[in-house]
Amino acid sequence: MTMHPIAASASFQIETRPRGYVIRSVGGAPLPFLILQGLALAAGAALTAAALRLAMLIPGQEEGVAVFHGGLALLAAAAAVLLLHFATRGLMVEVEVDLMRGELREVIRHRFGRPAVLACYGLDSGTLVSIRHGGGEASLILRLGGDGPGLCIARGPEAALAPLRARLEADLLPGPGSPPPSRALSRALSRAA
């Protein structure tokens, strides 16, 4: 895996992978979300301890009290799972470009564990890649089928986004009469074998 910084002022990097590449934001997560995750981690740990303590009280109690403590333990455990899931969830979305399949995936990396695919897009001749200006920063937008708001691939200065736009168009968007990238690449691989 090789990291390719596009420009010193760019807010993204490209990491080369065997099947394609990953477009990753360089900026860190916003501070308010990090504070919320810290609070959720502390509350989740406290609820886990409370659930365990309530579960230890159940044996040897009267039936009505045991059912009440069991219900509270289950409720505390469920709340702890939700809070701990939020606390360990990643905040930065990456865009994976898979040249073997001719698709683009939005992936979020969790702090502890595997990445989760948020969305997967098959690319065809109706896909448009454009640079949108606004707010002092340009955005590289991918529109599937040419309509709708589109998916923001990367942000940064236009000079850094232009080479990425050209690369995406060359890699993923088939020209007129050419097969989709996944078929073209698999044919090339089968000829080489």
C-alpha positions as CSV (number, residue, x, y, z in Angstrom):
1,M,0.0,0.0,0.0
2,T,1.4,3.3,-1.1
3,M,0.2,6.8,0.0
4,H,0.2,9.5,-2.6
5,P,-0.4,13.0,-1.3
6,I,-1.8,15.0,-4.1
7,A,-0.6,18.4,-3.0
8,A,0.5,20.0,0.2
9,S,-2.7,22.0,0.5
10,A,-5.0,19.1,-0.4
11,S,-7.3,17.7,2.3
12,F,-7.2,14.1,1.0
13,Q,-4.7,11.3,0.1
14,I,-4.8,8.4,-2.2
15,E,-3.7,5.0,-1.0
16,T,-3.0,2.5,-3.7
17,R,-4.3,-1.0,-3.2
18,P,-4.0,-4.2,-5.2
19,R,-7.5,-3.9,-6.5
20,G,-7.7,-0.2,-6.9
21,Y,-7.2,2.8,-4.5
22,V,-8.7,4.5,-1.5
23,I,-9.5,8.3,-1.3
24,R,-9.1,9.3,2.4
25,S,-9.6,12.6,4.1
26,V,-6.6,14.0,5.8
27,G,-8.4,16.2,8.3
28,G,-9.2,14.8,11.7
29,A,-12.7,14.3,13.2
30,P,-14.5,17.3,14.5
31,L,-13.9,18.0,18.2
32,P,-17.6,18.0,19.3
33,F,-18.0,14.4,17.9
34,L,-14.8,13.3,19.7
35,I,-16.2,14.7,23.0
36,L,-19.5,13.0,22.4
37,Q,-17.8,9.7,21.8
38,G,-15.7,10.1,25.0
39,L,-18.9,10.7,27.0
40,A,-20.6,7.7,25.3
41,L,-17.6,5.5,26.2
42,A,-17.8,6.5,29.9
43,A,-21.6,6.1,30.1
44,G,-21.4,2.7,28.3
45,A,-18.7,1.5,30.7
46,A,-20.8,2.7,33.7
47,L,-23.9,1.0,32.3
48,T,-22.0,-2.2,31.7
49,A,-20.8,-2.3,35.3
50,A,-24.4,-1.5,36.5
51,A,-25.8,-4.4,34.4
52,L,-23.2,-6.8,35.8
53,R,-24.0,-5.7,39.4
54,L,-27.7,-6.1,38.9
55,A,-27.2,-9.5,37.3
56,M,-25.2,-10.6,40.4
57,L,-28.0,-9.5,42.7
58,I,-30.6,-11.8,41.0
59,P,-29.7,-15.2,42.6
60,G,-31.2,-15.6,46.1
61,Q,-33.9,-12.9,45.8
62,E,-37.6,-13.2,45.8
63,E,-39.2,-13.9,42.4
64,G,-40.7,-10.4,41.9
65,V,-37.5,-8.5,42.9
66,A,-35.4,-10.9,40.8
67,V,-37.6,-10.2,37.7
68,F,-37.3,-6.5,38.3
69,H,-33.5,-6.6,38.7
70,G,-33.3,-8.9,35.6
71,G,-35.3,-6.4,33.5
72,L,-33.1,-3.5,34.7
73,A,-29.9,-5.5,34.0
74,L,-31.2,-6.2,30.4
75,L,-32.1,-2.6,29.9
76,A,-28.8,-1.4,31.2
77,A,-26.9,-3.9,29.0
78,A,-28.8,-2.9,25.9
79,A,-28.1,0.8,26.5
80,A,-24.5,0.0,27.1
81,V,-24.2,-1.8,23.8
82,L,-25.7,1.1,21.9
83,L,-23.4,3.6,23.7
84,L,-20.3,1.5,23.2
85,H,-21.1,1.0,19.5
86,F,-21.4,4.8,19.1
87,A,-18.2,5.4,21.0
88,T,-16.1,3.0,18.9
89,R,-17.6,4.0,15.6
90,G,-15.3,5.8,13.1
91,L,-16.2,9.3,12.0
92,M,-14.3,9.7,8.7
93,V,-15.8,8.1,5.5
94,E,-13.4,6.8,2.9
95,V,-14.1,6.2,-0.7
96,E,-12.8,2.9,-2.1
97,V,-12.4,2.6,-5.8
98,D,-12.4,-1.1,-6.8
99,L,-11.1,-1.5,-10.4
100,M,-11.7,-5.2,-10.5
101,R,-15.4,-4.8,-9.9
102,G,-15.8,-1.4,-11.5
103,E,-17.5,0.0,-8.4
104,L,-17.1,2.7,-5.8
105,R,-17.8,2.1,-2.1
106,E,-18.3,4.4,0.9
107,V,-16.6,2.9,3.9
108,I,-16.4,3.9,7.5
109,R,-13.5,2.7,9.6
110,H,-14.3,1.8,13.2
111,R,-11.8,2.4,15.9
112,F,-11.8,-1.2,17.0
113,G,-12.8,-3.7,14.4
114,R,-13.5,-4.1,10.7
115,P,-14.5,-1.4,8.3
116,A,-18.2,-1.2,7.4
117,V,-19.5,-0.5,3.9
118,L,-22.1,2.3,4.0
119,A,-23.0,2.2,0.3
120,C,-21.8,0.6,-2.9
121,Y,-22.2,2.1,-6.4
122,G,-21.8,0.4,-9.7
123,L,-20.5,2.8,-12.3
124,D,-21.7,3.1,-15.9
125,S,-21.9,5.6,-18.7
126,G,-24.5,7.7,-16.9
127,T,-22.0,8.6,-14.2
128,L,-20.6,12.1,-14.1
129,V,-17.6,13.4,-12.2
130,S,-17.5,17.2,-11.7
131,I,-15.9,19.9,-9.5
132,R,-18.2,22.1,-7.6
133,H,-17.1,25.4,-6.1
134,G,-18.5,26.9,-2.9
135,G,-17.5,28.0,0.5
136,G,-13.9,28.9,-0.5
137,E,-13.2,25.2,-1.2
138,A,-13.9,23.0,-4.3
139,S,-15.5,19.6,-4.0
140,L,-15.2,16.6,-6.3
141,I,-18.7,15.3,-6.9
142,L,-19.8,12.0,-8.4
143,R,-23.3,11.9,-9.8
144,L,-24.8,8.5,-10.6
145,G,-27.2,8.6,-13.5
146,G,-26.5,12.4,-13.9
147,D,-29.2,13.5,-11.4
148,G,-29.5,14.1,-7.7
149,P,-27.1,15.9,-5.3
150,G,-24.2,13.4,-5.9
151,L,-21.6,11.9,-3.7
152,C,-18.7,14.1,-2.4
153,I,-15.5,12.2,-3.1
154,A,-13.0,14.8,-1.9
155,R,-12.5,18.5,-1.0
156,G,-9.6,20.8,-1.6
157,P,-8.2,23.3,-4.0
158,E,-9.2,22.8,-7.6
159,A,-5.6,22.3,-8.6
160,A,-5.5,19.2,-6.4
161,L,-8.9,17.9,-7.4
162,A,-8.3,18.1,-11.2
163,P,-5.8,15.2,-11.4
164,L,-8.1,13.1,-9.2
165,R,-11.1,13.9,-11.4
166,A,-9.0,12.8,-14.5
167,R,-8.0,9.6,-12.8
168,L,-11.5,8.7,-11.8
169,E,-12.8,9.4,-15.3
170,A,-10.1,7.3,-16.8
171,D,-10.4,4.4,-14.4
172,L,-14.2,4.1,-13.9
173,L,-16.1,5.7,-16.7
174,P,-16.2,3.7,-19.8
175,G,-15.9,5.4,-23.2
176,P,-18.6,5.0,-25.8
177,G,-18.8,1.4,-27.0
178,S,-16.3,0.1,-24.4
179,P,-17.2,-2.5,-21.8
180,P,-17.5,-1.5,-18.2
181,P,-14.1,-1.3,-16.3
182,S,-14.8,-4.6,-14.5
183,R,-15.2,-6.6,-17.7
184,A,-12.4,-4.9,-19.4
185,L,-10.0,-5.5,-16.6
186,S,-11.1,-9.2,-16.2
187,R,-10.6,-9.7,-19.9
188,A,-7.1,-8.2,-19.7
189,L,-6.3,-10.4,-16.7
190,S,-7.6,-13.6,-18.5
191,R,-5.4,-12.8,-21.6
192,A,-2.3,-12.3,-19.4
193,A,-2.8,-15.7,-17.7
